[in-house]
């Protein structure tokens, strides 16, 4: 067991070092997995964190929990199982943060569009109306629009500033608003205020409908999480008694733990698939 723990330690340090400093001799390639992690970090509002840093945190979590559980239970198989669960925890936290951020933005966008409509009606140009959202808009949306104001003031390029705004927002509703404003800027005309008021009403109705659906879906999601977590909580409690948990150190115990983990993953994904509803896709992201 000591040799195996030493091997895991060495592999963990290699992964952590790889995440912190990428070798300069390797060509940088953007894989599908990296793209997904980039998108997840952006939706969570943490685009300044690189995917490799996130993988380093997952690796460190795996090693820490594996060592603690190995010393606690004395069974390496059980320690590795809890280590894998800990490695997935940062991803789960990011997904929860991204979901909460998306819900918060959905409630703020109607007020932001109303603010834009009022500014346009007061005689401000569209870039000026967008810039004033960084000062007078909803608090949760001020930071991206403050950055937009800095970009536009430094470059004077409206479309490029809008593209950077979309990257900072990383929000499907934000994509719709930005593209609507881009079209309004290109086409021009005197119907911009009317279009913004119609867009505000549509976003408010959409947010209300989606909120009702999510509230009805919550019992399915919570039930799936409870069903998946229950067996592992029982196993954690069993780890208090080494003579009991030592039964999992055998080949049969390994099969039981592996089969249970696979069944939990399949059952959780199935429950989430049954209770899902169509997710909004980003426009021209």
N, C-alpha and C positions, 0 to 999 in steps of 0.2 A: 504493500500500500504506500509505503514511503517513497518508493521509486516512481509510482504513478503520480503521486501528488507533486513530486519534484518536476516531472515531465509537464504536468498541467501548468505549473508555475512558470516554467520556461516558455511554453507556448503563449501563455497569457501576456508575459512581458514583451514578447516579440510582437503580438498584435497591438498592444498599447503603443509601443514605439513606432510601429507602422502607421498608426492613426495620427500620432503627433507630428512625425516628420516623414513625408513621402520621399522615397529615393529619387534623386534628380535624374538618374540614368534611365528611368522607366518612362515611356510615353504615356501621357494622360489620356485615358479612354473613359467615356461616359457610358456606363452600363445601364441596363434597364433598372436594376436594383438601386443604383446610385440616383437615377432620375426619380424613382419613387420616394427615396429618402429626402431628396432635395424638395420635392413637392410637399411632403409631409411637414418638413421643417418650415417651409414657407407658409403653409396653411396654419401652423401653430404660432406664427409670428416670430420665429427664431431663425430667419434666413441667414443670419451672420454665423451660425454654427454649421460646420461642414459635416457631411455624412460620415467621414472617417472618424471625426471626433465622437459622433454618436455611437458608432460601432465600438470605439474604444471604451466608452462608458458601459456599453452592454457587456463587453469582455471583462471589464473590471468588476462589474456586478456579479457575473458568473463566477469568477475566481473567489471573490470575497465570500459569497454565500456558500459556495462549495466547501471552502476551508472551514467556515464556521460550523456548517452542518456535519462535516466529517468529524470534527472534534466533538460535536454535541451528541451525535447519534452513534458514531463509530462504524457506520456502514457507508462505504463509498458510493454505492449505487443510489441510495437515498439522497446523499449529498449532491450528486450530479443532477438528479431530477430537480431538486430545489434550486440548484444553480442555473439550470436552463430556464426555470420559471422566472428567476430574478433577471436573467439576461433579456427576457421579453418585456420586463416591466417598464424600462424607459420608452420603448415603442408604444406601449399601451398608454402611458402618461401623455405622450405627444399626441396620440390620436384623440384622447379625451380633451386635451387643450385645444386642438384644432376644431373639434366639434363645438365646444363652448364658444370659441372665438367666432365661428360661423354663425351661431345662433345670436350672439350679441350684435354682430354686424347687421344681420337681417332685421333686427328691431330698430337699428339706428339709421339705416339707409332712407326710409321714408322722410324722417325729419331732415336729413341732410339734403335730400332733393327738394323738399319744401324751402329750405334755406336758400338753395341755388335759385329756385324760381323767384323768390322774393328779391334776391340780389339783382337778377336780370330785369325784373319789373322796375327796380329802382334806378336802372340805367347803367349798371356795371356790365362790362364785357364778360364773356364766358371765362377767360383766364383769370380775370380779377375776382369773379364770383367763386371760382374754385380756390383761389388763394385765401379768400376770407373765411373759408371753411376751417382753415387751420387755426383761426382765432375765435370764431363764433359758432362753429359747427358742433355737433355732438362730441362729447369729450373722448369717447372711444375711437373716433375717426380723425381726431385733430392731428396726430403725429404724422400719418401718411400725407396729409394735405399740407402740413408745414414743410415736409420734404419736397413736395411738388412745387411749392412756392419758391423754395431755394433753387430747384432745378430750372424753373422757368425764368427766374430773374437772372441766373448766371448764363443761360444759353439762349433764351428767347425762342426756343423751338417747342411749340405746343405739343405736337404729336409725339416727339421723343419723351417729353415730360410725362405725357399720358401713359406711355409704355412703361416708364419707371414706376409710375403710380400703380399700375396694374400688378407689377411684380411685388411691390411692397404690400398691397392689399391681399393678393393671393386669395381672392374671394369670388365665387361665381356671380353673386349679385353685383359686386363691384365691377366685374367685367362687363356686365350688361349696361350699367350706368356709364362707364367710361366709353364704351363703343357707341352708345346713344349720343353722348356729348361730342364724340369725334365726328359722327355723321352730321350732327347739328352745326358743328363748326365749319365743315366742308360745304354743306348745302346752303346754310344761312337762312335768311327769311325772318319773318316776324312772329312765327308760331313757336318759338323756343319756349316761352313761358307756358303756353298751353301744353306743349309736349312734356315739359317737366312736371306739371301738375298731374297729367294723365299717368306718367311714369310713377309718381309718388303714390297715387291711388292703387295702381297695380301692385306695387311692391308691398303696400300695407295689407292688401287682401291676400297676397301670396304668403306673407309672413304669418298672418293669422291662421290661414288654412294649414300651413306646414306645422305651426305650433300645436294645433289640435291633433294632427296625425302623430306627431312625436310624443305627445302626452299619452295617447292611446297605445303607442308602441312601447312605452317605457316598461310596462309590466313584463313584456316578452323579453326585453333586453336584461332586466334585473333578474328574472327567473333563470335565464341562460347562464348568467354570471354566477348566481348562487349555486346552480347545479354543478357547474364546473369546479368551483372553489371548494365545495363541501368535502370531496374525497381527500383533497390535499391538506385541508385543515385537520381532518382525522389522522392522516399520516404524520403530520407535524406533532400532534398530541401523542401519538404512539411513540414518537422518537424519544419521549421522556423515559421510556422503559427500554433499555438496550436489549434485554433478553427477548422482548417481543419483536422489536424492529429488526433484530439480527436475522429473523427468518427471511428477510428480503435480500440477504447477502448470497443466497443460493441461486442456482440457475432458474429454478421455478419462480423465485421472487423477482428476478430480473424480467422474466417473461410477463409476470403479472403487472409490474410497474410500467413496462413498455406498452403493453396492450391497453392498460388503463389510460395512459397519456394519449395514445392514438385515438381511443374512443372519446375521450374528453374533447380533443381538438375537433374531431368530426362532428360530434353532437353539438358543440358550440357553434361551429360554422353553419350547421344545418338549421339550428334555431334562429341564428341571425339572418339566414337566407329566407326563412319562412316569414319572419317579421319585418323584412326590409321594405322600404318604399323607394322609388327612383330618386337617386341623388342628382343634384344639379351638377352639370358639367361646365367647366370654364370655357369661355369663348376666346378663340384665337390666343390661347395661353402659350 
